[in-house]
């Protein structure tokens, strides 16, 4: 469906797919925590990352035999919470719910973080994913994704999109879309995704690439129009909305995700026990139901698979930040 000549030579921004097929959790290793486990979330309570951590903490507590307590440590785009775990003892009693932004985007935005997520944290396992959706205000005449592309190609710079702030996933995913589609849409950063979505609904900005979880109620209420999702498959809650691949923009595929990490140097038996516990929790139907109700899709992996995925995502977002000239100012 992609027809504009300038978009034919799409930049090779999409990384090869990483096979993360579910598998039975391994037998429980011998290690067990000797005191409560801190589960650090680097964002405020109530967001998707916090919700997933709290849902997982209950079955993890049952299986580990010690309380798994969610602790919110906010600031500096999530860096405060990440550094707190980096500086913690590598003994399994402090773990992190890291995200696309904190683990693979922030290193390219904050030159003086004082730590490197790839070397100062140990992968434990993936926990969840969530797609983004291209939404537009009703004043935008385009009824389909192709009509939207035709519109922005014909009128560069006329439309604006809102994001949760410079460097957030709603910013970087939108910039990836712009790079691949070769479109000019002006960026308007907000102090969080909620006010950006509110202004998209009001028409102050006309476009947003929000996470499905937060945009879905507004789509279902008819207050914004959904034109495309960024996942590799259509979203179950939006079966009539095509993927970016279906409209000829496969290189714009992007998924926000969360992954459990531990301080670097955490012994292998500890990592194995934590991974097995998380995967067991994610296999429970009530847990899966609760995550999906919040807009998150359960997603598990081995530590090795997560390590491979982190390297691929870090390279991908480094290129997006560089080519889109994304900064914090």
C-alpha positions in Angstrom: 0.0 0.0 0.0 3.0 2.3 0.5 3.1 4.4 -2.7 5.2 7.5 -2.2 8.6 7.3 -4.0 10.5 8.8 -1.1 9.4 6.0 1.2 10.5 3.2 -1.0 14.0 3.0 0.3 13.1 2.4 3.9 15.9 2.7 6.4 17.0 -0.6 7.9 15.9 0.2 11.4 14.1 -3.0 12.3 16.2 -5.6 14.0 15.8 -9.3 13.3 13.1 -11.0 15.3 14.4 -12.8 18.4 12.8 -16.2 19.1 11.3 -16.1 22.5 9.0 -19.1 22.5 7.4 -20.1 25.8 8.7 -23.2 27.3 8.2 -25.2 30.5 10.0 -23.6 33.5 13.1 -25.5 34.7 13.1 -27.4 38.0 13.6 -25.1 40.9 17.3 -24.6 41.8 18.4 -24.8 45.4 18.7 -21.0 46.2 16.0 -19.4 48.2 15.9 -15.8 49.6 16.6 -15.4 53.2 14.7 -12.1 53.6 12.1 -10.0 51.7 12.9 -9.3 48.0 12.7 -5.7 46.9 11.1 -5.4 43.4 12.1 -1.9 42.3 9.9 -0.1 39.8 11.6 3.1 38.4 8.3 4.9 37.9 5.4 6.2 39.9 2.6 3.8 41.1 -0.3 3.1 38.7 1.4 2.8 35.3 1.7 -0.4 33.3 5.2 -1.2 34.7 4.1 -0.8 38.3 0.9 -2.8 37.7 2.8 -5.8 36.2 5.3 -5.8 39.0 2.5 -5.9 41.6 0.6 -8.6 39.8 3.8 -10.8 39.6 4.8 -10.1 43.2 1.9 -12.1 44.6 2.7 -15.5 43.0 6.5 -14.8 43.4 6.0 -14.4 47.1 4.2 -17.7 47.3 6.9 -19.5 45.4 10.0 -17.9 47.0 8.8 -18.2 50.5 9.6 -14.5 51.3 7.6 -11.3 50.6 8.3 -9.7 47.2 7.7 -6.0 47.9 7.3 -3.5 45.1 9.2 -0.3 45.7 8.8 2.8 43.5 11.9 4.8 43.0 11.3 7.6 40.5 13.3 10.3 38.8 15.6 11.1 35.9 13.5 9.2 33.4 13.7 6.0 35.4 17.5 6.2 36.0 17.1 6.7 39.8 15.4 3.4 40.2 17.8 1.5 37.9 20.8 2.9 39.7 19.4 1.9 43.0 19.4 -1.8 41.9 22.8 -1.4 40.2 24.3 -0.4 43.5 22.5 -3.1 45.5 24.0 -6.3 46.7 24.1 -9.0 44.0 22.4 -11.6 46.1 18.9 -11.9 44.7 17.2 -9.7 47.3 17.0 -6.6 45.0 15.5 -6.9 41.5 14.3 -4.3 38.9 11.4 -4.1 36.5 13.3 -2.5 33.6 11.7 -1.2 30.5 12.5 -0.4 26.9 13.3 3.2 27.9 15.3 2.6 31.0 17.4 -0.2 29.6 17.8 0.5 25.9 16.9 4.1 25.2 18.2 6.1 28.2 21.8 5.2 27.6 21.7 7.1 24.4 20.0 10.2 25.9 21.9 10.5 29.2 25.6 10.7 28.6 26.6 10.7 32.3 24.3 8.1 33.8 27.2 6.5 35.8 26.2 3.0 34.9 25.6 0.8 31.8 22.4 -1.4 31.9 24.1 -4.0 29.6 27.1 -4.5 31.9 25.9 -3.4 35.3 22.7 -5.4 35.4 22.2 -9.2 34.9 19.2 -10.3 32.7 16.6 -12.4 34.6 13.7 -12.6 32.1 11.2 -10.8 30.1 7.8 -10.1 31.7 5.4 -8.2 29.4 5.0 -6.3 26.2 2.6 -3.8 24.8 2.1 -2.4 21.3 1.6 1.2 20.3 -1.2 2.5 18.2 -1.4 5.4 15.7 -4.4 7.5 16.7 -5.7 10.7 15.2 -8.3 13.3 16.3 -11.6 13.4 14.4 -10.6 16.6 12.7 -8.0 14.6 10.6 -9.8 13.6 7.5 -7.9 10.4 6.9 -10.0 7.3 7.6 -7.3 4.8 6.9 -3.5 4.5 7.4 -2.9 5.0 3.7 -5.0 8.1 3.6 -3.1 9.4 6.6 0.2 8.9 4.8 -1.1 10.6 1.7 -2.2 13.5 3.8 1.0 14.1 5.7 3.1 13.6 2.5 1.0 16.2 0.8 1.1 18.7 3.7 4.4 18.3 5.6 4.7 20.0 8.9 0.9 20.7 9.2 0.0 18.1 11.8 1.6 17.7 15.3 1.8 14.7 17.6 1.9 14.6 21.3 4.2 12.4 23.5 4.9 11.8 27.1 8.1 13.8 26.9 11.5 13.7 25.2 13.0 10.2 25.1 9.8 8.4 26.2 8.5 5.5 24.2 5.6 7.6 22.8 8.3 9.9 21.5 10.9 7.4 20.2 8.2 5.1 18.6 6.7 8.1 16.8 10.1 9.2 15.6 10.8 5.7 14.3 7.5 5.9 12.4 8.5 9.3 11.0 11.9 8.0 9.8 10.5 4.9 8.1 7.5 6.7 6.5 9.5 9.8 5.6 6.9 12.1 7.1 7.1 15.5 8.7 4.9 15.7 11.8 5.8 18.2 14.5 6.6 16.9 18.0 4.9 18.4 21.1 6.3 16.9 24.3 4.2 16.8 27.5 4.9 15.9 31.1 3.6 12.4 30.8 1.5 10.4 28.3 -1.8 11.1 30.0 -1.9 14.9 29.2 -0.6 14.1 25.7 -3.5 11.7 25.2 -6.0 14.3 26.7 -4.8 16.9 24.2 -5.0 14.5 21.3 -8.6 13.8 22.3 -9.2 17.5 22.5 -7.6 18.2 19.1 -4.8 20.4 20.5 -2.5 18.0 18.8 -3.9 15.7 16.1 -1.7 12.6 16.3 -0.2 10.3 18.9 1.5 6.9 18.9 0.3 5.9 22.4 0.5 2.5 24.1 -2.6 0.4 23.3 -3.3 0.0 27.0 -3.9 3.7 27.6 -5.4 4.6 24.2 -7.9 1.8 24.0 -10.7 3.4 26.1 -10.6 6.5 24.0 -10.6 4.5 20.8 -13.6 2.4 22.0 -15.5 5.5 22.9 -15.0 6.9 19.4 -13.0 10.0 20.7 -10.0 9.2 18.6 -9.5 7.1 15.4 -7.0 4.2 15.4 -5.2 3.7 12.1 -2.4 1.3 12.7 -0.7 -0.7 15.4 3.1 -1.1 15.7 3.2 -4.8 16.6 4.0 -7.6 14.1 0.5 -8.9 14.5 -2.9 -7.3 14.8 -3.9 -6.5 18.4 -6.6 -8.7 19.9 -8.5 -5.7 21.2 -8.2 -3.9 17.8 -8.7 -6.7 15.2 -9.8 -4.3 12.4 -6.7 -2.1 12.7 -3.8 -3.0 10.4 -0.2 -3.4 11.5 2.5 -1.0 10.2 3.8 -4.0 8.2 0.5 -4.3 6.4 0.7 -0.7 5.2 4.2 -1.2 3.9 6.1 0.1 7.0 7.4 -3.1 8.5 10.6 -1.4 9.6 8.5 0.8 11.9 7.5 -2.2 14.1 8.1 -1.4 17.7 7.0 -2.9 21.0 7.4 -1.5 24.5 8.3 -4.2 27.0 9.3 -4.9 30.6 12.1 -7.2 31.8 13.3 -8.2 35.3 16.9 -7.5 36.0 19.3 -8.1 38.9 22.6 -6.5 39.8 25.6 -7.7 37.8 27.4 -10.5 39.5 24.3 -12.1 40.9 25.1 -15.9 41.0 23.7 -18.1 38.3 21.7 -20.3 40.7 20.0 -17.1 42.0 19.2 -15.9 38.4 17.9 -19.4 37.5 15.5 -19.5 40.6 14.2 -16.0 39.9 13.7 -16.8 36.2 11.9 -20.0 37.0 9.7 -18.2 39.5 8.8 -15.4 37.1 8.0 -17.8 34.3 5.8 -20.0 36.6 3.9 -16.8 37.6 3.4 -15.8 34.0 2.1 -19.2 33.1 -0.8 -18.8 35.6 -4.1 -18.0 33.9 -5.2 -15.4 36.5 -1.9 -13.6 36.1 -2.3 -13.6 32.3 -5.9 -12.3 32.6 -4.9 -9.5 35.0 -2.0 -8.4 32.7 -4.2 -8.4 29.6 -6.9 -6.4 31.4 -4.3 -3.8 32.0 -3.2 -3.8 28.3 -0.1 -5.8 28.8 0.8 -9.1 27.1 2.6 -11.7 29.2 6.0 -12.4 27.6 8.6 -14.7 29.1 12.2 -15.7 28.2 15.3 -17.3 29.5 18.1 -15.0 30.8 20.2 -15.8 27.6 17.3 -14.9 25.3 16.8 -11.6 27.2 20.5 -10.8 26.9 20.3 -11.2 23.1 17.2 -9.2 22.9 18.6 -6.3 25.0 21.6 -6.0 22.7 19.4 -5.9 19.6 17.0 -3.3 21.1 19.9 -1.2 22.3 21.4 -1.1 18.8 18.0 -0.4 17.3 17.1 2.6 19.5 20.7 4.0 19.3 20.1 4.3 15.6 16.7 5.9 16.0 18.0 8.4 18.6 20.9 9.3 16.3 19.0 9.5 13.0 16.0 11.4 14.5 18.3 13.6 16.6 16.3 12.9 19.7 17.5 14.9 22.7 16.2 15.8 26.2 15.9 19.5 25.6 
